[in-house]
Amino acid sequence: MNIRCIKCKGRDPSICGRTFCPIVAKISAQKKVNIEAKEEYFGESPNVFVGRFGYPDVNVGVLSTEHYEEHDNPLLWSKENYDIAKIINLRSSLINSNFKAQITGFKERYLAMSQEIGMAKNPVDVEIGLSKKPSFSLSFGQDTMPHGPSVKLKKARITENPKIPKKVDKVVSDIDLKATKALSYLYKHEVDEHYLTRLLSIGTLGVKKQRKLVPTRWSITAVDDTLAKEMIKQVKDYQVTDYTAFFGGHLGNYYVALFFPEVWSYELFETYAGKSTWHDSEGITTTTDYEGYNGRKDYASNTVGGYYAARLPVLEHLKKIKRQASVLLLRFITGEYYAPLGVWVVREAVRKTLASKPLNFGSKELMLNYTKVIVKKKFGINADLLLNKSILLNTIKTQKKLNEF
């Protein structure tokens, strides 16, 4: 939050010119929680949150609510086009009832319960007793979804038999199966990445001696990265695609996706366009990361989790059409995206973009001209500021092809 937000406190949007105010949204959610929150309650738990601070001694939180209404279903939120305010209201009702555990400390008495919740396909009925009545504190993070108050867990009990799918039970029971293999197996059997993140985070996957709790923020990226690397191996065997462009987005995150008829490579530019909660000026701020045919050896430290979240749907698309390509993604984050909801927004925004009608071009020049026009029209930005920095485009321009020898 910048200094103008502190002065305004949501009273005068004309100061910043934003369409939405994150302070107003937070206050609205706060009122609901403060009125309804209880120290002891019976409800449903759809997920578990593993923190990263204090690692390897971390906070494990059972996320639960007295009245469950799709509080933890990003795929549905995307399909039904829930707006940001609705998602915040849903997530703010999830109480983070937490306890301390070592990442390998599976003797902690509430951990087995947490693992059952993490493995269950549907929210699990629970009785929760807290150390005190929750008071509102909505937690926002770029990579993880927001949730409501965090309170120390005093007592907890599952009041039903969690419904665990046979495929999930199979890989959890296989103590000799590596986590990467388990993730790939479940993904091929239509277990979505949100579900897989729960399983990895709560320490239910991998060779028995290597199993441990993984902070939720890290497990999200680990799942995206693992699934993508498996698909890259397959995509490299396909023929190259045509010059193809897509435009679309979700919740104020817009993408121009450019596919070049070259061997696999990938580059992401993230651009903060104009004023937003993240960006307090009329100008632009851009970060970028790139990988060539042989991949990266280090973490994408500039675009961080968004790099891996965006790459996964790109590879899903290439696998679906059985083609490979060099893919340049241009992300534009506008003032519409006034509160962070987690990198699932990135994943779904790219999926929606690639589900839109493609535009095919006869040459690289025509496709880049289209890019310049649409970026200028939609965001008032000179796309050359990005394209001239592109490692991917420079590589395509300078790298000699076999047929040139």
C-alpha positions in Angstrom: 0.0 0.0 0.0 1.5 3.4 -0.9 1.5 6.7 1.0 -1.6 8.1 -0.9 -3.6 5.0 0.2 -2.6 5.7 3.9 -3.8 9.4 3.6 -7.0 8.6 1.7 -8.2 5.5 3.6 -10.7 4.8 0.9 -12.5 8.1 1.3 -11.6 9.8 -2.0 -10.9 7.6 -5.1 -10.3 10.8 -7.1 -6.9 11.2 -5.4 -5.5 8.2 -7.3 -8.0 7.8 -10.1 -8.4 4.1 -9.6 -11.7 2.3 -10.4 -11.5 0.1 -7.3 -10.2 0.7 -3.8 -8.5 -2.2 -2.0 -9.1 -0.6 1.4 -12.8 -0.4 0.8 -12.8 -4.1 -0.2 -10.9 -5.0 2.9 -13.1 -3.1 5.2 -16.2 -4.6 3.7 -14.8 -8.1 4.2 -13.7 -7.2 7.8 -17.2 -6.3 8.9 -18.6 -9.7 8.0 -15.8 -11.6 9.8 -16.0 -9.5 13.0 -19.7 -10.1 13.3 -19.8 -13.8 12.5 -16.5 -15.2 13.9 -16.7 -17.6 16.8 -14.1 -19.2 19.1 -15.6 -22.6 18.7 -17.6 -23.8 15.7 -18.6 -26.7 13.4 -17.8 -26.1 9.8 -16.0 -27.4 6.7 -12.3 -27.3 5.8 -11.4 -27.3 2.1 -7.7 -26.8 2.4 -4.5 -26.5 4.5 -2.0 -23.7 4.4 1.6 -24.3 5.2 3.6 -21.1 6.0 7.2 -20.5 5.1 8.4 -18.2 7.9 10.6 -19.9 10.5 11.4 -22.8 8.2 12.0 -25.6 9.0 9.6 -24.9 11.9 6.5 -23.7 10.2 2.9 -22.8 10.9 0.4 -25.3 9.5 -3.1 -23.8 9.2 -6.4 -25.6 8.8 -8.5 -23.3 6.6 -12.1 -23.7 7.6 -15.4 -21.8 7.6 -18.8 -22.3 9.3 -20.7 -22.0 6.0 -18.8 -23.3 3.0 -19.7 -21.7 -0.4 -16.8 -22.5 -2.8 -14.3 -20.6 -0.7 -11.4 -22.6 -2.2 -12.3 -23.3 -5.9 -10.2 -21.1 -8.3 -11.2 -23.2 -11.4 -14.9 -22.6 -10.7 -14.2 -18.9 -9.9 -12.5 -18.6 -13.3 -15.2 -20.5 -15.2 -18.0 -18.5 -13.6 -16.0 -15.2 -13.9 -16.2 -14.3 -10.2 -15.1 -10.7 -9.6 -12.3 -9.7 -7.2 -14.6 -8.5 -4.5 -16.6 -11.7 -4.5 -13.4 -13.8 -4.2 -12.1 -11.6 -1.4 -15.4 -12.0 0.5 -15.2 -15.8 0.1 -11.6 -16.1 1.1 -11.9 -13.7 4.1 -14.3 -16.1 5.7 -11.7 -18.9 5.9 -10.2 -19.0 9.4 -6.5 -20.1 9.5 -6.5 -22.3 12.6 -2.8 -23.0 12.9 -0.3 -24.9 14.9 3.5 -25.3 14.8 5.2 -28.3 13.2 8.6 -29.2 11.9 8.7 -30.0 8.2 9.5 -33.7 9.0 7.7 -33.7 12.3 4.8 -36.1 11.3 4.2 -37.0 15.0 2.4 -33.7 15.6 -1.1 -34.7 16.7 -3.0 -32.4 14.3 -0.8 -33.1 11.3 -2.5 -36.4 10.4 -5.9 -34.6 10.5 -4.4 -31.9 8.2 -3.2 -34.5 5.8 -6.6 -36.1 5.6 -8.1 -32.7 4.8 -5.4 -32.1 2.1 -6.1 -35.5 0.5 -9.9 -35.2 0.4 -11.5 -34.3 -2.9 -14.3 -32.3 -1.1 -14.3 -30.1 2.0 -14.2 -32.0 5.2 -16.6 -31.5 8.2 -14.6 -30.4 11.2 -15.1 -29.2 14.8 -12.7 -26.3 15.6 -11.7 -24.7 18.9 -9.5 -21.7 18.8 -7.3 -20.0 21.5 -9.4 -16.9 21.1 -12.2 -15.4 19.0 -10.8 -14.4 15.6 -10.4 -10.7 14.8 -10.0 -9.7 11.2 -6.7 -9.7 9.5 -7.0 -10.4 5.8 -3.7 -11.7 4.5 -2.7 -10.9 0.9 0.1 -12.5 -1.1 1.2 -12.3 -4.7 1.6 -16.1 -5.0 -0.9 -17.5 -2.6 -4.6 -16.8 -2.2 -5.8 -14.5 0.6 -7.4 -15.9 3.7 -9.0 -14.5 6.8 -7.8 -14.3 10.5 -4.9 -16.5 11.7 -5.6 -17.9 15.2 -3.8 -20.6 17.2 -5.6 -23.9 17.2 -6.7 -25.2 20.6 -8.6 -28.3 19.6 -9.9 -29.9 16.3 -11.6 -33.0 15.2 -12.8 -34.4 11.9 -16.4 -35.5 12.1 -16.7 -37.6 8.9 -14.7 -40.0 6.8 -12.9 -37.8 4.2 -13.6 -38.9 0.6 -10.2 -39.6 -1.0 -10.1 -40.6 -4.7 -8.6 -44.0 -5.4 -5.9 -42.5 -7.6 -4.8 -40.2 -4.8 -4.9 -42.9 -2.2 -2.8 -45.1 -4.6 0.1 -42.6 -4.9 0.0 -41.6 -1.2 0.2 -45.2 -0.2 3.1 -45.9 -2.6 6.1 -45.0 -0.4 8.6 -45.8 -3.1 7.1 -43.5 -5.8 9.0 -40.2 -6.3 7.0 -37.0 -5.9 7.6 -35.9 -9.5 6.3 -39.2 -10.8 3.3 -39.0 -8.5 2.4 -35.5 -9.7 2.7 -36.4 -13.3 0.6 -39.6 -12.8 -2.2 -37.7 -11.0 -2.2 -34.8 -13.5 -2.6 -37.3 -16.4 -5.7 -38.6 -14.5 -7.3 -35.2 -14.4 -6.3 -34.1 -10.9 -5.9 -30.4 -11.2 -2.9 -28.4 -10.1 -4.7 -26.8 -7.2 -5.4 -30.2 -5.7 -1.8 -31.4 -6.4 -0.5 -28.4 -4.5 -2.4 -29.5 -1.4 -1.0 -33.0 -1.7 2.6 -31.9 -2.1 2.4 -29.1 0.6 1.0 -31.4 3.3 3.8 -34.0 2.9 1.8 -36.9 1.4 3.9 -37.4 -1.8 7.3 -38.9 -2.5 9.6 -41.6 -1.2 8.7 -42.2 2.5 12.0 -41.0 4.0 12.0 -37.9 1.8 8.4 -36.7 2.6 8.1 -33.4 4.3 5.9 -30.4 4.6 6.4 -27.9 1.8 5.3 -24.2 2.3 2.3 -23.6 0.2 4.0 -20.8 -1.7 6.8 -23.1 -2.7 4.6 -26.0 -3.5 2.5 -24.0 -6.0 5.6 -23.2 -8.1 7.0 -26.7 -7.7 3.8 -28.2 -9.1 3.7 -25.8 -12.0 7.4 -26.4 -12.8 7.2 -30.2 -12.5 4.2 -30.6 -14.7 5.6 -28.2 -17.3 9.0 -30.0 -17.5 7.3 -33.3 -18.2 5.3 -31.7 -21.1 8.4 -29.9 -22.5 9.9 -33.4 -23.2 6.8 -34.3 -25.3 6.5 -31.0 -27.0 10.0 -31.1 -28.3 9.1 -34.1 -30.5 6.3 -32.2 -32.3 6.6 -30.2 -35.5 6.8 -26.4 -35.2 3.6 -24.3 -35.3 2.7 -21.3 -37.6 3.0 -17.6 -36.7 0.1 -17.4 -34.3 -1.1 -14.7 -31.9 -3.7 -14.6 -29.1 -5.1 -11.8 -26.9 -7.1 -12.2 -23.8 -7.0 -12.1 -20.0 -8.7 -12.4 -16.6 -9.3 -10.0 -13.7 -7.3 -7.2 -15.1 -4.4 -9.4 -16.2 -4.0 -9.3 -20.0 -1.8 -11.3 -22.3 -0.5 -11.1 -25.8 0.8 -14.6 -26.6 3.0 -14.9 -29.7 3.9 -18.4 -31.1 6.9 -18.5 -33.5 7.6 -21.6 -35.8 10.9 -22.4 -33.9 12.1 -25.0 -31.5 10.9 -24.7 -27.9 11.9 -21.6 -26.0 9.9 -19.3 -23.7 10.0 -15.7 -22.5 7.7 -13.7 -20.2 7.5 -10.0 -19.9 5.4 -8.6 -17.0 4.4 -5.0 -17.4 2.6 -2.8 -14.9 0.5 -0.6 -17.1 -0.4 2.8 -15.6 -1.6 3.3 -12.1 -2.6 0.4 -10.0 -2.3 -0.9 -6.4 1.1 -2.2 -7.4 2.3 0.7 -9.5 2.0 4.3 -8.4 2.9 6.2 -11.6 1.7 6.8 -15.1 4.7 5.1 -16.6 5.5 1.4 -17.1 7.6 -1.0 -15.1 8.7 -4.3 -16.8 10.4 -7.4 -15.6 11.3 -10.4 -17.7 12.7 -14.0 -17.6 13.7 -16.4 -20.4 14.6 -20.0 -21.1 16.0 -21.5 -24.2 15.7 -25.0 -25.7 17.7 -26.5 -22.8 15.7 -24.8 -20.1 16.9 -22.8 -17.1 19.4 -23.7 -14.4 18.2 -21.1 -11.9 15.0 -19.7 -10.5 13.1 -17.1 -12.5 13.8 -14.4 -9.9 12.4 -11.4 -11.9 8.9 -12.7 -12.7 9.0 -15.4 -9.9 5.9 -17.6 -9.6 4.1 -16.0 -12.5 6.7 -17.3 -14.8 6.0 -20.9 -14.0 2.2 -20.4 -13.6 2.0 -18.9 -17.1 4.3 -21.5 -18.7 2.1 -24.4 -17.7 -1.0 -23.4 -19.8 1.3 -22.5 -22.7 2.6 -26.1 -22.7 -0.9 -27.5 -22.2 -1.9 -25.7 -25.4 1.1 -26.9 -27.4 0.5 -30.5 -26.2 -3.2 -30.2 -27.2 -2.4 -29.0 -30.8 0.7 -31.3 -31.0 3.1 -28.6 -32.0 6.2 -26.9 -30.6 7.1 -23.2 -30.7 9.1 -20.4 -29.3 6.6 -18.6 -27.2 6.7 -14.9 -26.2 4.2 -13.9 -23.5 3.5 -10.2 -22.8 1.6 -9.7 -19.6 0.0 -6.4 -18.8 -1.2 -5.8 -15.2 -3.8 -3.0 -15.1 -5.5 -1.1 -12.3 -8.4 -3.5 -12.6 -6.4 -6.0 -10.6 -6.6 -4.1 -7.4 -5.9 -6.9 -4.9 -3.6 -9.9 -5.2 -5.4 -13.2 -5.4 -2.5 -15.6 -6.1 -0.8 -17.0 -9.2 -3.9 -19.1 -10.1 -5.1 -15.8 -11.7 -2.0 -15.9 -14.0 -2.7 -19.5 -14.9 -6.3 -18.9 -15.7 -5.7 -15.7 -17.5 -3.3 -17.5 -19.9 -5.8 -20.3 -20.3 -8.5 -17.9 -21.2 -6.2 -16.1 -23.6 -5.2 -19.3 -25.4 -8.9 -20.3 -25.6 -9.7 -17.2 -27.6 -9.7 -17.1 -31.4 -6.1 -17.3 -32.8 -4.8 -15.0 -35.4 -2.4 -16.5 -38.0 0.2 -14.5 -39.8 2.4 -15.2 -42.9 5.5 -13.7 -41.3 7.2 -12.7 -38.1 7.1 -9.0 -39.2 3.3 -9.1 -39.7 2.7 -10.7 -36.3 5.0 -8.1 -34.5 3.2 -5.2 -36.3 -0.1 -6.6 -34.9 1.5 -6.8 -31.5 2.5 -3.1 -31.6 -0.9 -2.0 -32.7 -2.9 -3.9 -30.1 -0.5 -3.0 -27.2 -0.7 0.7 -28.1 -4.5 0.5 -28.5 -5.3 -1.4 -25.3 -2.6 0.0 -23.0 -1.2 3.1 -24.6 2.3 1.5 -24.5 4.9 1.4 -27.2 5.6 -2.4 -27.6 9.1 -1.7 -29.0 10.1 -0.9 -25.4 9.5 -4.6 -24.7 10.3 -6.3 -28.0 13.7 -4.6 -28.3 14.7 -6.2 -25.0 13.5 -9.7 -26.0 16.2 -12.4 -25.8 13.8 -14.8 -27.6 13.3 -12.4 -30.6 17.0 -11.7 -30.8 17.8 -15.4 -30.7 15.3 -16.1 -33.6 16.9 -13.2 -35.5 20.6 -14.2 -35.1 20.5 -18.0 -34.7 21.4 -19.9 -37.9 19.1 -22.7 -39.1 20.3 -26.1 -40.3 19.0 -25.4 -43.8 21.3 -22.3 -44.0 24.4 -24.4 -44.0 
